[in-house]
């Protein structure tokens, strides 16, 4: 799961100003910063919450 949901910057979308989840932002087909999914995304937060 964490293989795909890594934090990264998207210089082409918001000039690299914010950190967003690679997988979720790609899934959302984000083209503007409002569509980017901030990291940690829901998937990662859930995984962290469920971690032993
Ligand atoms: Zn994600």
mmCIF file of the protein (N, C-alpha, C, O) and its ligand, coordinates in Angstrom:
data_MODEL
# 
_entry.id   MODEL 
# 
loop_
_entity.id 
_entity.type 
_entity.pdbx_number_of_molecules 
1 polymer     1 
2 non-polymer 1 
# 
_entity_poly.entity_id                      1 
_entity_poly.type                           'polypeptide(L)' 
_entity_poly.nstd_linkage                   no 
_entity_poly.nstd_monomer                   no 
_entity_poly.pdbx_seq_one_letter_code       
;(UNK)(UNK)(UNK)(UNK)(UNK)(UNK)(UNK)(UNK)(UNK)(UNK)(UNK)(UNK)(UNK)(UNK)(UNK)(UNK)
(UNK)(UNK)(UNK)(UNK)(UNK)(UNK)(UNK)(UNK)(UNK)(UNK)(UNK)(UNK)(UNK)(UNK)(UNK)(UNK)
(UNK)(UNK)(UNK)(UNK)(UNK)(UNK)(UNK)(UNK)(UNK)(UNK)(UNK)(UNK)(UNK)(UNK)(UNK)(UNK)
(UNK)(UNK)(UNK)(UNK)
;
_entity_poly.pdbx_seq_one_letter_code_can   XXXXXXXXXXXXXXXXXXXXXXXXXXXXXXXXXXXXXXXXXXXXXXXXXXXX 
_entity_poly.pdbx_strand_id                 A 
# 
loop_
_entity_poly_seq.entity_id 
_entity_poly_seq.num 
_entity_poly_seq.mon_id 
_entity_poly_seq.hetero 
1 1  UNK n 
1 2  UNK n 
1 3  UNK n 
1 4  UNK n 
1 5  UNK n 
1 6  UNK n 
1 7  UNK n 
1 8  UNK n 
1 9  UNK n 
1 10 UNK n 
1 11 UNK n 
1 12 UNK n 
1 13 UNK n 
1 14 UNK n 
1 15 UNK n 
1 16 UNK n 
1 17 UNK n 
1 18 UNK n 
1 19 UNK n 
1 20 UNK n 
1 21 UNK n 
1 22 UNK n 
1 23 UNK n 
1 24 UNK n 
1 25 UNK n 
1 26 UNK n 
1 27 UNK n 
1 28 UNK n 
1 29 UNK n 
1 30 UNK n 
1 31 UNK n 
1 32 UNK n 
1 33 UNK n 
1 34 UNK n 
1 35 UNK n 
1 36 UNK n 
1 37 UNK n 
1 38 UNK n 
1 39 UNK n 
1 40 UNK n 
1 41 UNK n 
1 42 UNK n 
1 43 UNK n 
1 44 UNK n 
1 45 UNK n 
1 46 UNK n 
1 47 UNK n 
1 48 UNK n 
1 49 UNK n 
1 50 UNK n 
1 51 UNK n 
1 52 UNK n 
# 
loop_
_struct_asym.id 
_struct_asym.entity_id 
A 1 
B 2 
# 
loop_
_chem_comp.id 
_chem_comp.type 
_chem_comp.mon_nstd_flag 
UNK 'L-peptide linking' . 
ZN  non-polymer         . 
# 
_pdbx_entity_nonpoly.entity_id   2 
_pdbx_entity_nonpoly.name        ? 
_pdbx_entity_nonpoly.comp_id     ZN 
# 
_pdbx_nonpoly_scheme.asym_id         B 
_pdbx_nonpoly_scheme.entity_id       2 
_pdbx_nonpoly_scheme.mon_id          ZN 
_pdbx_nonpoly_scheme.ndb_seq_num     1 
_pdbx_nonpoly_scheme.pdb_seq_num     101 
_pdbx_nonpoly_scheme.auth_seq_num    101 
_pdbx_nonpoly_scheme.pdb_mon_id      ZN 
_pdbx_nonpoly_scheme.auth_mon_id     ZN 
_pdbx_nonpoly_scheme.pdb_strand_id   A 
_pdbx_nonpoly_scheme.pdb_ins_code    . 
# 
loop_
_atom_site.group_PDB 
_atom_site.id 
_atom_site.type_symbol 
_atom_site.label_atom_id 
_atom_site.label_alt_id 
_atom_site.label_comp_id 
_atom_site.label_asym_id 
_atom_site.label_entity_id 
_atom_site.label_seq_id 
_atom_site.pdbx_PDB_ins_code 
_atom_site.Cartn_x 
_atom_site.Cartn_y 
_atom_site.Cartn_z 
_atom_site.occupancy 
_atom_site.B_iso_or_equiv 
_atom_site.pdbx_formal_charge 
_atom_site.auth_seq_id 
_atom_site.auth_comp_id 
_atom_site.auth_asym_id 
_atom_site.auth_atom_id 
_atom_site.pdbx_PDB_model_num 
ATOM   1   N  N  . UNK A 1 1  ? 0.827  -1.210 0.000   1.00 0.00 ? 1   UNK A N  1 
ATOM   2   C  CA . UNK A 1 1  ? 0.000  0.000  0.000   1.00 0.00 ? 1   UNK A CA 1 
ATOM   3   C  C  . UNK A 1 1  ? 0.856  1.252  0.000   1.00 0.00 ? 1   UNK A C  1 
ATOM   4   O  O  . UNK A 1 1  ? 0.634  2.174  -0.785  1.00 0.00 ? 1   UNK A O  1 
ATOM   5   N  N  . UNK A 1 2  ? 1.837  1.272  0.892   1.00 0.00 ? 2   UNK A N  1 
ATOM   6   C  CA . UNK A 1 2  ? 2.713  2.433  0.927   1.00 0.00 ? 2   UNK A CA 1 
ATOM   7   C  C  . UNK A 1 2  ? 3.595  2.515  -0.311  1.00 0.00 ? 2   UNK A C  1 
ATOM   8   O  O  . UNK A 1 2  ? 4.217  3.541  -0.585  1.00 0.00 ? 2   UNK A O  1 
ATOM   9   N  N  . UNK A 1 3  ? 3.635  1.404  -1.055  1.00 0.00 ? 3   UNK A N  1 
ATOM   10  C  CA . UNK A 1 3  ? 4.425  1.424  -2.281  1.00 0.00 ? 3   UNK A CA 1 
ATOM   11  C  C  . UNK A 1 3  ? 3.940  2.518  -3.213  1.00 0.00 ? 3   UNK A C  1 
ATOM   12  O  O  . UNK A 1 3  ? 4.735  3.154  -3.905  1.00 0.00 ? 3   UNK A O  1 
ATOM   13  N  N  . UNK A 1 4  ? 2.628  2.734  -3.230  1.00 0.00 ? 4   UNK A N  1 
ATOM   14  C  CA . UNK A 1 4  ? 2.044  3.681  -4.174  1.00 0.00 ? 4   UNK A CA 1 
ATOM   15  C  C  . UNK A 1 4  ? 1.732  5.029  -3.539  1.00 0.00 ? 4   UNK A C  1 
ATOM   16  O  O  . UNK A 1 4  ? 1.816  6.066  -4.196  1.00 0.00 ? 4   UNK A O  1 
ATOM   17  N  N  . UNK A 1 5  ? 1.376  5.009  -2.267  1.00 0.00 ? 5   UNK A N  1 
ATOM   18  C  CA . UNK A 1 5  ? 0.919  6.251  -1.627  1.00 0.00 ? 5   UNK A CA 1 
ATOM   19  C  C  . UNK A 1 5  ? 2.061  7.004  -0.946  1.00 0.00 ? 5   UNK A C  1 
ATOM   20  O  O  . UNK A 1 5  ? 2.132  7.097  0.280   1.00 0.00 ? 5   UNK A O  1 
ATOM   21  N  N  . UNK A 1 6  ? 2.933  7.525  -1.768  1.00 0.00 ? 6   UNK A N  1 
ATOM   22  C  CA . UNK A 1 6  ? 4.053  8.299  -1.261  1.00 0.00 ? 6   UNK A CA 1 
ATOM   23  C  C  . UNK A 1 6  ? 3.786  9.793  -1.417  1.00 0.00 ? 6   UNK A C  1 
ATOM   24  O  O  . UNK A 1 6  ? 3.089  10.210 -2.343  1.00 0.00 ? 6   UNK A O  1 
ATOM   25  N  N  . UNK A 1 7  ? 4.338  10.592 -0.519  1.00 0.00 ? 7   UNK A N  1 
ATOM   26  C  CA . UNK A 1 7  ? 4.212  12.040 -0.689  1.00 0.00 ? 7   UNK A CA 1 
ATOM   27  C  C  . UNK A 1 7  ? 5.180  12.521 -1.756  1.00 0.00 ? 7   UNK A C  1 
ATOM   28  O  O  . UNK A 1 7  ? 6.307  12.035 -1.852  1.00 0.00 ? 7   UNK A O  1 
ATOM   29  N  N  . UNK A 1 8  ? 4.744  13.456 -2.538  1.00 0.00 ? 8   UNK A N  1 
ATOM   30  C  CA . UNK A 1 8  ? 5.635  14.036 -3.541  1.00 0.00 ? 8   UNK A CA 1 
ATOM   31  C  C  . UNK A 1 8  ? 5.135  15.411 -3.916  1.00 0.00 ? 8   UNK A C  1 
ATOM   32  O  O  . UNK A 1 8  ? 4.070  15.839 -3.470  1.00 0.00 ? 8   UNK A O  1 
ATOM   33  N  N  . UNK A 1 9  ? 5.894  16.095 -4.725  1.00 0.00 ? 9   UNK A N  1 
ATOM   34  C  CA . UNK A 1 9  ? 5.490  17.406 -5.215  1.00 0.00 ? 9   UNK A CA 1 
ATOM   35  C  C  . UNK A 1 9  ? 5.119  17.287 -6.681  1.00 0.00 ? 9   UNK A C  1 
ATOM   36  O  O  . UNK A 1 9  ? 5.654  16.453 -7.412  1.00 0.00 ? 9   UNK A O  1 
ATOM   37  N  N  . UNK A 1 10 ? 4.198  18.132 -7.093  1.00 0.00 ? 10  UNK A N  1 
ATOM   38  C  CA . UNK A 1 10 ? 3.766  18.133 -8.488  1.00 0.00 ? 10  UNK A CA 1 
ATOM   39  C  C  . UNK A 1 10 ? 4.023  19.510 -9.092  1.00 0.00 ? 10  UNK A C  1 
ATOM   40  O  O  . UNK A 1 10 ? 3.135  20.362 -9.145  1.00 0.00 ? 10  UNK A O  1 
ATOM   41  N  N  . UNK A 1 11 ? 5.245  19.703 -9.540  1.00 0.00 ? 11  UNK A N  1 
ATOM   42  C  CA . UNK A 1 11 ? 5.631  21.017 -10.108 1.00 0.00 ? 11  UNK A CA 1 
ATOM   43  C  C  . UNK A 1 11 ? 4.755  21.450 -11.272 1.00 0.00 ? 11  UNK A C  1 
ATOM   44  O  O  . UNK A 1 11 ? 4.578  22.646 -11.506 1.00 0.00 ? 11  UNK A O  1 
ATOM   45  N  N  . UNK A 1 12 ? 4.206  20.484 -12.005 1.00 0.00 ? 12  UNK A N  1 
ATOM   46  C  CA . UNK A 1 12 ? 3.395  20.841 -13.172 1.00 0.00 ? 12  UNK A CA 1 
ATOM   47  C  C  . UNK A 1 12 ? 2.008  21.330 -12.764 1.00 0.00 ? 12  UNK A C  1 
ATOM   48  O  O  . UNK A 1 12 ? 1.315  21.982 -13.546 1.00 0.00 ? 12  UNK A O  1 
ATOM   49  N  N  . UNK A 1 13 ? 1.607  21.008 -11.524 1.00 0.00 ? 13  UNK A N  1 
ATOM   50  C  CA . UNK A 1 13 ? 0.261  21.395 -11.093 1.00 0.00 ? 13  UNK A CA 1 
ATOM   51  C  C  . UNK A 1 13 ? 0.297  22.659 -10.237 1.00 0.00 ? 13  UNK A C  1 
ATOM   52  O  O  . UNK A 1 13 ? -0.392 23.637 -10.527 1.00 0.00 ? 13  UNK A O  1 
ATOM   53  N  N  . UNK A 1 14 ? 1.105  22.628 -9.185  1.00 0.00 ? 14  UNK A N  1 
ATOM   54  C  CA . UNK A 1 14 ? 1.123  23.793 -8.289  1.00 0.00 ? 14  UNK A CA 1 
ATOM   55  C  C  . UNK A 1 14 ? 2.540  24.336 -8.091  1.00 0.00 ? 14  UNK A C  1 
ATOM   56  O  O  . UNK A 1 14 ? 2.834  24.979 -7.084  1.00 0.00 ? 14  UNK A O  1 
ATOM   57  N  N  . UNK A 1 15 ? 3.406  24.069 -9.059  1.00 0.00 ? 15  UNK A N  1 
ATOM   58  C  CA . UNK A 1 15 ? 4.782  24.573 -9.015  1.00 0.00 ? 15  UNK A CA 1 
ATOM   59  C  C  . UNK A 1 15 ? 5.552  23.987 -7.836  1.00 0.00 ? 15  UNK A C  1 
ATOM   60  O  O  . UNK A 1 15 ? 6.542  24.568 -7.389  1.00 0.00 ? 15  UNK A O  1 
ATOM   61  N  N  . UNK A 1 16 ? 5.102  22.841 -7.330  1.00 0.00 ? 16  UNK A N  1 
ATOM   62  C  CA . UNK A 1 16 ? 5.821  22.177 -6.261  1.00 0.00 ? 16  UNK A CA 1 
ATOM   63  C  C  . UNK A 1 16 ? 5.656  22.821 -4.904  1.00 0.00 ? 16  UNK A C  1 
ATOM   64  O  O  . UNK A 1 16 ? 6.466  22.592 -4.007  1.00 0.00 ? 16  UNK A O  1 
ATOM   65  N  N  . UNK A 1 17 ? 4.628  23.618 -4.741  1.00 0.00 ? 17  UNK A N  1 
ATOM   66  C  CA . UNK A 1 17 ? 4.427  24.320 -3.471  1.00 0.00 ? 17  UNK A CA 1 
ATOM   67  C  C  . UNK A 1 17 ? 3.934  23.382 -2.379  1.00 0.00 ? 17  UNK A C  1 
ATOM   68  O  O  . UNK A 1 17 ? 4.263  23.572 -1.208  1.00 0.00 ? 17  UNK A O  1 
ATOM   69  N  N  . UNK A 1 18 ? 3.152  22.376 -2.744  1.00 0.00 ? 18  UNK A N  1 
ATOM   70  C  CA . UNK A 1 18 ? 2.554  21.514 -1.737  1.00 0.00 ? 18  UNK A CA 1 
ATOM   71  C  C  . UNK A 1 18 ? 2.964  20.070 -1.888  1.00 0.00 ? 18  UNK A C  1 
ATOM   72  O  O  . UNK A 1 18 ? 3.435  19.647 -2.944  1.00 0.00 ? 18  UNK A O  1 
ATOM   73  N  N  . UNK A 1 19 ? 2.778  19.312 -0.810  1.00 0.00 ? 19  UNK A N  1 
ATOM   74  C  CA . UNK A 1 19 ? 3.055  17.876 -0.826  1.00 0.00 ? 19  UNK A CA 1 
ATOM   75  C  C  . UNK A 1 19 ? 1.737  17.144 -1.037  1.00 0.00 ? 19  UNK A C  1 
ATOM   76  O  O  . UNK A 1 19 ? 0.747  17.408 -0.356  1.00 0.00 ? 19  UNK A O  1 
ATOM   77  N  N  . UNK A 1 20 ? 1.741  16.234 -1.979  1.00 0.00 ? 20  UNK A N  1 
ATOM   78  C  CA . UNK A 1 20 ? 0.514  15.489 -2.261  1.00 0.00 ? 20  UNK A CA 1 
ATOM   79  C  C  . UNK A 1 20 ? 0.824  14.007 -2.434  1.00 0.00 ? 20  UNK A C  1 
ATOM   80  O  O  . UNK A 1 20 ? 1.961  13.626 -2.712  1.00 0.00 ? 20  UNK A O  1 
ATOM   81  N  N  . UNK A 1 21 ? -0.203 13.179 -2.265  1.00 0.00 ? 21  UNK A N  1 
ATOM   82  C  CA . UNK A 1 21 ? -0.054 11.738 -2.438  1.00 0.00 ? 21  UNK A CA 1 
ATOM   83  C  C  . UNK A 1 21 ? 0.047  11.417 -3.926  1.00 0.00 ? 21  UNK A C  1 
ATOM   84  O  O  . UNK A 1 21 ? -0.795 11.833 -4.723  1.00 0.00 ? 21  UNK A O  1 
ATOM   85  N  N  . UNK A 1 22 ? 1.082  10.678 -4.285  1.00 0.00 ? 22  UNK A N  1 
ATOM   86  C  CA . UNK A 1 22 ? 1.291  10.334 -5.696  1.00 0.00 ? 22  UNK A CA 1 
ATOM   87  C  C  . UNK A 1 22 ? 0.081  9.601  -6.266  1.00 0.00 ? 22  UNK A C  1 
ATOM   88  O  O  . UNK A 1 22 ? -0.499 10.017 -7.270  1.00 0.00 ? 22  UNK A O  1 
ATOM   89  N  N  . UNK A 1 23 ? -0.291 8.502  -5.606  1.00 0.00 ? 23  UNK A N  1 
ATOM   90  C  CA . UNK A 1 23 ? -1.328 7.636  -6.153  1.00 0.00 ? 23  UNK A CA 1 
ATOM   91  C  C  . UNK A 1 23 ? -2.689 8.326  -6.191  1.00 0.00 ? 23  UNK A C  1 
ATOM   92  O  O  . UNK A 1 23 ? -3.378 8.293  -7.210  1.00 0.00 ? 23  UNK A O  1 
ATOM   93  N  N  . UNK A 1 24 ? -3.072 8.949  -5.082  1.00 0.00 ? 24  UNK A N  1 
ATOM   94  C  CA . UNK A 1 24 ? -4.397 9.563  -5.017  1.00 0.00 ? 24  UNK A CA 1 
ATOM   95  C  C  . UNK A 1 24 ? -4.515 10.738 -5.990  1.00 0.00 ? 24  UNK A C  1 
ATOM   96  O  O  . UNK A 1 24 ? -5.553 10.933 -6.623  1.00 0.00 ? 24  UNK A O  1 
ATOM   97  N  N  . UNK A 1 25 ? -3.453 11.504 -6.097  1.00 0.00 ? 25  UNK A N  1 
ATOM   98  C  CA . UNK A 1 25 ? -3.499 12.645 -6.998  1.00 0.00 ? 25  UNK A CA 1 
ATOM   99  C  C  . UNK A 1 25 ? -3.552 12.183 -8.445  1.00 0.00 ? 25  UNK A C  1 
ATOM   100 O  O  . UNK A 1 25 ? -4.216 12.801 -9.278  1.00 0.00 ? 25  UNK A O  1 
ATOM   101 N  N  . UNK A 1 26 ? -2.852 11.097 -8.741  1.00 0.00 ? 26  UNK A N  1 
ATOM   102 C  CA . UNK A 1 26 ? -2.931 10.535 -10.103 1.00 0.00 ? 26  UNK A CA 1 
ATOM   103 C  C  . UNK A 1 26 ? -4.322 9.988  -10.357 1.00 0.00 ? 26  UNK A C  1 
ATOM   104 O  O  . UNK A 1 26 ? -4.896 10.194 -11.426 1.00 0.00 ? 26  UNK A O  1 
ATOM   105 N  N  . UNK A 1 27 ? -4.865 9.281  -9.356  1.00 0.00 ? 27  UNK A N  1 
ATOM   106 C  CA . UNK A 1 27 ? -6.202 8.701  -9.513  1.00 0.00 ? 27  UNK A CA 1 
ATOM   107 C  C  . UNK A 1 27 ? -7.241 9.785  -9.752  1.00 0.00 ? 27  UNK A C  1 
ATOM   108 O  O  . UNK A 1 27 ? -8.197 9.593  -10.503 1.00 0.00 ? 27  UNK A O  1 
ATOM   109 N  N  . UNK A 1 28 ? -7.041 10.929 -9.102  1.00 0.00 ? 28  UNK A N  1 
ATOM   110 C  CA . UNK A 1 28 ? -7.983 12.037 -9.245  1.00 0.00 ? 28  UNK A CA 1 
ATOM   111 C  C  . UNK A 1 28 ? -7.772 12.782 -10.559 1.00 0.00 ? 28  UNK A C  1 
ATOM   112 O  O  . UNK A 1 28 ? -8.542 13.677 -10.907 1.00 0.00 ? 28  UNK A O  1 
ATOM   113 N  N  . UNK A 1 29 ? -6.714 12.400 -11.290 1.00 0.00 ? 29  UNK A N  1 
ATOM   114 C  CA . UNK A 1 29 ? -6.367 13.074 -12.537 1.00 0.00 ? 29  UNK A CA 1 
ATOM   115 C  C  . UNK A 1 29 ? -6.301 14.591 -12.325 1.00 0.00 ? 29  UNK A C  1 
ATOM   116 O  O  . UNK A 1 29 ? -6.795 15.382 -13.128 1.00 0.00 ? 29  UNK A O  1 
ATOM   117 N  N  . UNK A 1 30 ? -5.677 14.951 -11.220 1.00 0.00 ? 30  UNK A N  1 
ATOM   118 C  CA . UNK A 1 30 ? -5.599 16.362 -10.860 1.00 0.00 ? 30  UNK A CA 1 
ATOM   119 C  C  . UNK A 1 30 ? -4.837 17.168 -11.903 1.00 0.00 ? 30  UNK A C  1 
ATOM   120 O  O  . UNK A 1 30 ? -3.779 16.767 -12.386 1.00 0.00 ? 30  UNK A O  1 
ATOM   121 N  N  . UNK A 1 31 ? -5.410 18.307 -12.228 1.00 0.00 ? 31  UNK A N  1 
ATOM   122 C  CA . UNK A 1 31 ? -4.739 19.218 -13.141 1.00 0.00 ? 31  UNK A CA 1 
ATOM   123 C  C  . UNK A 1 31 ? -4.581 20.595 -12.511 1.00 0.00 ? 31  UNK A C  1 
ATOM   124 O  O  . UNK A 1 31 ? -3.842 21.436 -13.024 1.00 0.00 ? 31  UNK A O  1 
ATOM   125 N  N  . UNK A 1 32 ? -5.276 20.826 -11.397 1.00 0.00 ? 32  UNK A N  1 
ATOM   126 C  CA . UNK A 1 32 ? -5.125 22.076 -10.650 1.00 0.00 ? 32  UNK A CA 1 
ATOM   127 C  C  . UNK A 1 32 ? -4.914 21.727 -9.186  1.00 0.00 ? 32  UNK A C  1 
ATOM   128 O  O  . UNK A 1 32 ? -5.250 20.627 -8.746  1.00 0.00 ? 32  UNK A O  1 
ATOM   129 N  N  . UNK A 1 33 ? -4.354 22.674 -8.432  1.00 0.00 ? 33  UNK A N  1 
ATOM   130 C  CA . UNK A 1 33 ? -3.972 22.375 -7.058  1.00 0.00 ? 33  UNK A CA 1 
ATOM   131 C  C  . UNK A 1 33 ? -5.160 21.969 -6.191  1.00 0.00 ? 33  UNK A C  1 
ATOM   132 O  O  . UNK A 1 33 ? -5.009 21.179 -5.259  1.00 0.00 ? 33  UNK A O  1 
ATOM   133 N  N  . UNK A 1 34 ? -6.341 22.507 -6.496  1.00 0.00 ? 34  UNK A N  1 
ATOM   134 C  CA . UNK A 1 34 ? -7.522 22.160 -5.694  1.00 0.00 ? 34  UNK A CA 1 
ATOM   135 C  C  . UNK A 1 34 ? -7.867 20.673 -5.800  1.00 0.00 ? 34  UNK A C  1 
ATOM   136 O  O  . UNK A 1 34 ? -8.524 20.125 -4.915  1.00 0.00 ? 34  UNK A O  1 
ATOM   137 N  N  . UNK A 1 35 ? -7.433 20.031 -6.860  1.00 0.00 ? 35  UNK A N  1 
ATOM   138 C  CA . UNK A 1 35 ? -7.758 18.617 -7.070  1.00 0.00 ? 35  UNK A CA 1 
ATOM   139 C  C  . UNK A 1 35 ? -6.694 17.695 -6.488  1.00 0.00 ? 35  UNK A C  1 
ATOM   140 O  O  . UNK A 1 35 ? -6.885 16.480 -6.436  1.00 0.00 ? 35  UNK A O  1 
ATOM   141 N  N  . UNK A 1 36 ? -5.601 18.251 -6.062  1.00 0.00 ? 36  UNK A N  1 
ATOM   142 C  CA . UNK A 1 36 ? -4.544 17.432 -5.487  1.00 0.00 ? 36  UNK A CA 1 
ATOM   143 C  C  . UNK A 1 36 ? -4.999 16.874 -4.148  1.00 0.00 ? 36  UNK A C  1 
ATOM   144 O  O  . UNK A 1 36 ? -5.759 17.507 -3.415  1.00 0.00 ? 36  UNK A O  1 
ATOM   145 N  N  . UNK A 1 37 ? -4.515 15.668 -3.844  1.00 0.00 ? 37  UNK A N  1 
ATOM   146 C  CA . UNK A 1 37 ? -4.859 15.027 -2.580  1.00 0.00 ? 37  UNK A CA 1 
ATOM   147 C  C  . UNK A 1 37 ? -3.671 15.169 -1.631  1.00 0.00 ? 37  UNK A C  1 
ATOM   148 O  O  . UNK A 1 37 ? -2.602 14.600 -1.848  1.00 0.00 ? 37  UNK A O  1 
ATOM   149 N  N  . UNK A 1 38 ? -3.894 15.946 -0.574  1.00 0.00 ? 38  UNK A N  1 
ATOM   150 C  CA . UNK A 1 38 ? -2.815 16.207 0.373   1.00 0.00 ? 38  UNK A CA 1 
ATOM   151 C  C  . UNK A 1 38 ? -2.351 14.913 1.035   1.00 0.00 ? 38  UNK A C  1 
ATOM   152 O  O  . UNK A 1 38 ? -3.138 13.997 1.273   1.00 0.00 ? 38  UNK A O  1 
ATOM   153 N  N  . UNK A 1 39 ? -1.064 14.863 1.321   1.00 0.00 ? 39  UNK A N  1 
ATOM   154 C  CA . UNK A 1 39 ? -0.494 13.702 2.007   1.00 0.00 ? 39  UNK A CA 1 
ATOM   155 C  C  . UNK A 1 39 ? -0.278 14.063 3.468   1.00 0.00 ? 39  UNK A C  1 
ATOM   156 O  O  . UNK A 1 39 ? 0.172  15.178 3.736   1.00 0.00 ? 39  UNK A O  1 
ATOM   157 N  N  . UNK A 1 40 ? -0.570 13.191 4.434   1.00 0.00 ? 40  UNK A N  1 
ATOM   158 C  CA . UNK A 1 40 ? -1.075 11.828 4.236   1.00 0.00 ? 40  UNK A CA 1 
ATOM   159 C  C  . UNK A 1 40 ? -2.533 11.800 3.794   1.00 0.00 ? 40  UNK A C  1 
ATOM   160 O  O  . UNK A 1 40 ? -3.388 12.493 4.347   1.00 0.00 ? 40  UNK A O  1 
ATOM   161 N  N  . UNK A 1 41 ? -2.787 10.984 2.789   1.00 0.00 ? 41  UNK A N  1 
ATOM   162 C  CA . UNK A 1 41 ? -4.143 10.846 2.266   1.00 0.00 ? 41  UNK A CA 1 
ATOM   163 C  C  . UNK A 1 41 ? -4.951 9.912  3.162   1.00 0.00 ? 41  UNK A C  1 
ATOM   164 O  O  . UNK A 1 41 ? -4.433 9.362  4.133   1.00 0.00 ? 41  UNK A O  1 
ATOM   165 N  N  . UNK A 1 42 ? -6.200 9.745  2.830   1.00 0.00 ? 42  UNK A N  1 
ATOM   166 C  CA . UNK A 1 42 ? -7.094 8.914  3.651   1.00 0.00 ? 42  UNK A CA 1 
ATOM   167 C  C  . UNK A 1 42 ? -6.589 7.480  3.755   1.00 0.00 ? 42  UNK A C  1 
ATOM   168 O  O  . UNK A 1 42 ? -6.703 6.846  4.804   1.00 0.00 ? 42  UNK A O  1 
ATOM   169 N  N  . UNK A 1 43 ? -6.030 6.977  2.659   1.00 0.00 ? 43  UNK A N  1 
ATOM   170 C  CA . UNK A 1 43 ? -5.539 5.592  2.638   1.00 0.00 ? 43  UNK A CA 1 
ATOM   171 C  C  . UNK A 1 43 ? -4.392 5.419  3.639   1.00 0.00 ? 43  UNK A C  1 
ATOM   172 O  O  . UNK A 1 43 ? -4.355 4.458  4.408   1.00 0.00 ? 43  UNK A O  1 
ATOM   173 N  N  . UNK A 1 44 ? -3.479 6.355  3.607   1.00 0.00 ? 44  UNK A N  1 
ATOM   174 C  CA . UNK A 1 44 ? -2.319 6.277  4.507   1.00 0.00 ? 44  UNK A CA 1 
ATOM   175 C  C  . UNK A 1 44 ? -2.746 6.489  5.951   1.00 0.00 ? 44  UNK A C  1 
ATOM   176 O  O  . UNK A 1 44 ? -2.276 5.786  6.846   1.00 0.00 ? 44  UNK A O  1 
ATOM   177 N  N  . UNK A 1 45 ? -3.625 7.440  6.184   1.00 0.00 ? 45  UNK A N  1 
ATOM   178 C  CA . UNK A 1 45 ? -4.082 7.694  7.548   1.00 0.00 ? 45  UNK A CA 1 
ATOM   179 C  C  . UNK A 1 45 ? -4.775 6.461  8.134   1.00 0.00 ? 45  UNK A C  1 
ATOM   180 O  O  . UNK A 1 45 ? -4.620 6.145  9.314   1.00 0.00 ? 45  UNK A O  1 
ATOM   181 N  N  . UNK A 1 46 ? -5.532 5.784  7.293   1.00 0.00 ? 46  UNK A N  1 
ATOM   182 C  CA . UNK A 1 46 ? -6.212 4.578  7.755   1.00 0.00 ? 46  UNK A CA 1 
ATOM   183 C  C  . UNK A 1 46 ? -5.187 3.492  8.064   1.00 0.00 ? 46  UNK A C  1 
ATOM   184 O  O  . UNK A 1 46 ? -5.312 2.783  9.063   1.00 0.00 ? 46  UNK A O  1 
ATOM   185 N  N  . UNK A 1 47 ? -4.196 3.363  7.229   1.00 0.00 ? 47  UNK A N  1 
ATOM   186 C  CA . UNK A 1 47 ? -3.156 2.351  7.444   1.00 0.00 ? 47  UNK A CA 1 
ATOM   187 C  C  . UNK A 1 47 ? -2.399 2.628  8.733   1.00 0.00 ? 47  UNK A C  1 
ATOM   188 O  O  . UNK A 1 47 ? -2.085 1.711  9.491   1.00 0.00 ? 47  UNK A O  1 
ATOM   189 N  N  . UNK A 1 48 ? -2.107 3.907  8.975   1.00 0.00 ? 48  UNK A N  1 
ATOM   190 C  CA . UNK A 1 48 ? -1.394 4.276  10.196  1.00 0.00 ? 48  UNK A CA 1 
ATOM   191 C  C  . UNK A 1 48 ? -2.253 3.968  11.416  1.00 0.00 ? 48  UNK A C  1 
ATOM   192 O  O  . UNK A 1 48 ? -1.763 3.457  12.423  1.00 0.00 ? 48  UNK A O  1 
ATOM   193 N  N  . UNK A 1 49 ? -3.535 4.283  11.313  1.00 0.00 ? 49  UNK A N  1 
ATOM   194 C  CA . UNK A 1 49 ? -4.456 4.051  12.428  1.00 0.00 ? 49  UNK A CA 1 
ATOM   195 C  C  . UNK A 1 49 ? -4.588 2.566  12.746  1.00 0.00 ? 49  UNK A C  1 
ATOM   196 O  O  . UNK A 1 49 ? -4.810 2.178  13.893  1.00 0.00 ? 49  UNK A O  1 
ATOM   197 N  N  . UNK A 1 50 ? -4.446 1.740  11.703  1.00 0.00 ? 50  UNK A N  1 
ATOM   198 C  CA . UNK A 1 50 ? -4.609 0.298  11.880  1.00 0.00 ? 50  UNK A CA 1 
ATOM   199 C  C  . UNK A 1 50 ? -3.301 -0.425 12.165  1.00 0.00 ? 50  UNK A C  1 
ATOM   200 O  O  . UNK A 1 50 ? -3.278 -1.635 12.392  1.00 0.00 ? 50  UNK A O  1 
ATOM   201 N  N  . UNK A 1 51 ? -2.207 0.341  12.150  1.00 0.00 ? 51  UNK A N  1 
ATOM   202 C  CA . UNK A 1 51 ? -0.912 -0.286 12.392  1.00 0.00 ? 51  UNK A CA 1 
ATOM   203 C  C  . UNK A 1 51 ? -0.835 -0.859 13.801  1.00 0.00 ? 51  UNK A C  1 
ATOM   204 O  O  . UNK A 1 51 ? -1.349 -0.254 14.741  1.00 0.00 ? 51  UNK A O  1 
ATOM   205 N  N  . UNK A 1 52 ? -0.209 -2.001 13.958  1.00 0.00 ? 52  UNK A N  1 
ATOM   206 C  CA . UNK A 1 52 ? -0.105 -2.621 15.269  1.00 0.00 ? 52  UNK A CA 1 
ATOM   207 C  C  . UNK A 1 52 ? 0.780  -1.831 16.220  1.00 0.00 ? 52  UNK A C  1 
ATOM   208 O  O  . UNK A 1 52 ? 0.964  -2.232 17.369  1.00 0.00 ? 52  UNK A O  1 
HETATM 209 ZN ZN . ZN  B 2 .  ? -2.958 8.185  -1.344  1.00 0.00 ? 101 ZN  A ZN 1 
# 
